[in-house]
Amino acid sequence: MSFPLSTKQRSQFDEDGFLALPGLLTKEEVATILDVADSAHAQGLREGHGGAERTVHDYDIAAVDPTLWEFGAHERILDAV
């Protein structure tokens, strides 16, 4: 399944810094990402780096959790960008 971005989507990404692509990942893949983000490891990173008001980008969770690191190279995500 390919998700080529339209001109409008690219503009939205440039403006907002993120883009929601419903259907890009399976429900199971999304559940895996949410589990990792909510894990004790992620909680520890939040507590050690300024509290819950910070984002996962602030904690660099993807760099220290192999599960999220793998999603960064997911073929459907790379195809979309």
Number of C-alpha atoms within 10 A of each C-alpha: 9 11 14 12 15 9 9 9 15 16 13 14 14 11 10 9 9 11 14 9 12 7 9 15 14 10 10 9 12 11 12 15 16 12 12 18 17 11 12 11 14 20 16 12 18 19 13 10 12 11 12 11 8 12 11 14 9 12 19 12 20 19 13 12 14 12 14 18 13 12 17 14 11 12 12 16 15 12 13 13 9
